[in-house]
Amino acid sequence: MHENEVTAVVLAGGEGRRMGGRDKGWESFAGEPLITHVVNRLAFQAGCIAINANRSLERYRALGYPLINDRESGYHGPLMGMWSALCAVDTPWALFVPCDSPALPADLALRLQQGLGDRRIAVAHDGQRAYPVVALIDTALRDDLGAALRDGERKIDRWYARHPWCHVDFSDQPEAFANLNSSDDRDVMERRWRSSESF
């Protein structure tokens, strides 16, 4: 799989309920918005980068990446963002990541590709837990996901289970998937960041 066959999609379309309703992509971390850290991590991992967002659209657009809005309004969860992206991109594969994980692996796309085998979905696992929104997905699954959403499905794991999928082991760098859900999370993560300049 060549990098030009992959579009990296940053999921930044949520409500940010645990952050008081703020747009997490624009929360500051180590002096930069989270979205900046994430797209920098993806810069050399995919042929192009897109951002799934439902607000702060002018700010996201100013970053210079294509924007993908949810196809249905109302904040229906990450599966809606994934489906909207699968319908919008023109590459065979989409690499999904959240907007609040500033230390994603520099080899994320490569290792998910290597672990994929003949399956259609690969999901990152840090040895303790899976990260369902860090996933490489065959874009041909768009129609099936659309049908699942119309049937009321909102659980990522249940939709994955409908298809050949796998976990890919990242237990050598579990800290790479740390995400920011609160001010306390930010304080802890920034202390670790300052002490090592990376996780």
Helices and strands as residue ranges (DSSP letters): G 3-5, E 6-12, G 17-19, G 24-26, E 28-29, E 32-33, H 34-42, E 48-53, H 57-61, E 67-68, H 78-88, E 93-98, H 108-116, E 121-125, E 130-138, G 139-141, H 142-150, H 156-160, E 165-169, G 174-177, H 183-196
